[in-house]
Amino acid sequence: MPKYRFLNPSDLQQFEKEFIDYLIVNGIDASGWEKLKEEDKDKAERIVELFSDVVFEKIMRKTTYLFNYSGNTVFALKYLEDKAQLFLVEVFGESPIEACEDALVKAMKENPAMAISRFQEKSYKTERELEMFRLMEAGALVSDGHLFEYLLESQSN
């Protein structure tokens, strides 16, 4: 069972070069891969599973910020080595939540009363990367951290 999830065929296509390199590093050339898929489907599936975990692990380790919204509630998250930090933002009235984080930051700078935010920290219950992955599978997006850092700066002023 994969740590994260299997890459779907479309994902695998995006990582075709990396997958070929992965196979080569594991001593499997193109003809060997075709033969393996035909003769030992379980082993071929296990190789795709392991490759999927490698890809997601790399993505999760490089990611620091996530962003999610539901209705007029925004979640801006920062994942540190030992804990997660969260700003929960409630936005009032019309807002550019769905447009992008930068539009929301701009709107909040122009009208600070349009939202209230609360800051929280929490320790990880599982691995950092798994917690991030679960949120991403539930709809959270990788962020550049602009909104989170703006909120952090606003809080300290």
Secondary structure by P-SEA (a helix, b strand, c coil): ccccccccaaaaaaaaaaaaaaaaaacccaaaaaaaaaccaaaaaaaaaaaaaaaaaaaaaaccbbbbbcccbbbbbbbcccbbbbbbccccccccccccaaaaaaaaaaccccbbbbbbbbcccccaaaaaaaaaaaccccccaaaaaaaaaaaac
